[in-house]
Amino acid sequence: MLLWISAGILALALGLPFLAGERPERQGGMVLLAMTVIAFGGSGLFGRVYRTVDPVGLAVDLVGFAGFTILALRAPRYWPLWASSLQLLSLIAHLIRFLEVKVAPVTYAVMKTAPSYLLMACLIAGSLLQHRYSPTCAPKQR
């Protein structure tokens, strides 16, 4: 059940920017799509790793952090700043695992994946707000 909910949120976060967003939202959707492709492709090769640094998760988070940071520097929106910050939290989780700080594997799993759901919420909210306040969606003056 949780897998279907996650898949639905991902589908919404990938589709909505292209339906309701403008260029920054579509670019954010492309960054999320790249992260998804790397995650699914890499997990087939390496599997899931929680006792050491997850190389696939690290690659996904590096791509996401770079993409959303560049987007935050170029787009006049707030949500890319939040998305970039959330990706930085995921990178810190990998750093903690690399430094071999005593953390339970489930804690590492939550620390590296939970920010991704908030990132998708930022992208969905940014797309909806942009659509609401865009000139093409504004109510007509009489």
C-alpha positions in Angstrom: 0.0 0.0 0.0 2.8 2.4 0.9 4.5 1.6 -2.4 1.4 2.7 -4.3 1.1 5.9 -2.3 4.7 6.7 -3.0 4.3 6.0 -6.7 1.3 8.2 -6.8 3.1 11.1 -5.1 6.0 10.6 -7.5 3.8 10.6 -10.5 2.0 13.7 -9.4 5.4 15.5 -8.7 6.7 14.5 -12.1 3.5 15.3 -14.1 2.2 18.4 -12.5 5.1 20.7 -13.3 4.6 20.0 -17.0 0.8 20.5 -16.8 0.5 23.5 -14.5 4.0 24.9 -14.1 6.2 27.3 -16.0 9.8 26.8 -17.0 11.4 26.6 -13.5 8.8 24.0 -12.4 9.4 22.0 -15.6 13.2 22.1 -14.9 12.6 21.0 -11.4 10.5 18.1 -12.8 13.4 17.2 -15.0 15.8 17.2 -12.1 13.4 14.9 -10.2 13.1 12.7 -13.2 16.9 12.4 -13.5 17.0 11.5 -9.8 14.3 8.8 -10.3 16.1 7.3 -13.3 19.4 7.1 -11.4 17.7 5.6 -8.3 15.9 2.9 -10.2 18.8 2.1 -12.5 21.4 2.1 -9.8 19.3 0.1 -7.3 19.1 -2.7 -9.8 22.9 -2.8 -10.0 23.9 -2.2 -6.4 20.8 -3.1 -4.4 19.9 -1.2 -1.2 22.8 -0.3 1.2 22.2 0.9 4.7 25.2 -0.3 6.7 27.7 1.7 4.6 27.4 4.8 2.4 24.8 4.0 -0.3 26.5 4.9 -3.6 23.3 5.1 -5.6 21.6 7.3 -2.9 24.7 9.5 -2.8 24.6 9.9 -6.6 20.9 10.7 -6.6 21.3 13.3 -3.8 24.3 14.9 -5.5 22.4 15.3 -8.8 19.4 16.6 -6.9 21.4 19.1 -4.9 23.3 20.4 -7.9 20.2 20.6 -10.0 18.0 22.3 -7.5 20.8 24.7 -6.4 21.4 25.8 -9.9 17.6 26.2 -10.3 17.4 28.2 -7.1 20.2 30.6 -8.3 18.4 31.2 -11.6 14.7 31.0 -10.9 12.7 33.8 -9.1 10.9 31.2 -6.9 11.2 30.2 -3.2 10.5 26.4 -3.6 13.9 25.6 -5.3 15.7 27.0 -2.2 13.7 24.7 0.0 14.3 21.8 -2.4 18.0 22.5 -2.4 18.1 22.7 1.4 16.3 19.3 1.6 18.8 17.7 -0.7 21.6 19.1 1.5 20.0 17.3 4.5 20.2 14.1 2.5 23.8 14.7 1.7 24.5 15.3 5.4 23.0 11.8 6.0 25.6 10.3 3.7 28.4 12.3 5.3 27.3 11.0 8.8 27.4 7.4 7.4 30.8 8.0 5.8 32.3 9.4 9.0 31.0 6.2 10.7 29.0 7.9 13.4 27.0 5.3 15.3 23.6 5.4 13.6 21.2 2.6 13.2 20.6 1.5 9.6 16.9 2.4 9.8 17.9 5.9 10.9 20.2 6.3 7.9 17.4 5.1 5.7 15.0 7.7 7.0 17.6 10.4 7.0 18.4 9.9 3.3 14.9 9.3 2.0 12.5 11.5 4.1 13.7 14.8 2.5 12.8 13.4 -0.9 9.1 13.3 0.0 9.3 16.9 1.2 11.1 17.8 -2.0 8.2 16.4 -4.0 5.8 18.3 -1.9 7.7 21.5 -2.6 7.6 20.8 -6.4 3.9 20.1 -6.3 3.1 23.2 -4.2 5.3 25.3 -6.4 3.6 24.1 -9.6 0.1 24.6 -8.1 0.9 28.1 -6.8 2.6 29.1 -10.1 -0.5 27.9 -12.0 -2.8 29.8 -9.6 -1.0 33.1 -9.9 0.0 32.9 -13.6 -1.7 35.5 -15.9 -3.3 32.7 -18.0 -5.1 31.3 -15.0 -6.2 34.7 -13.4 -9.9 35.5 -13.4 -11.0 37.7 -16.3 -11.7 41.4 -15.6 -15.2 42.7 -16.5 
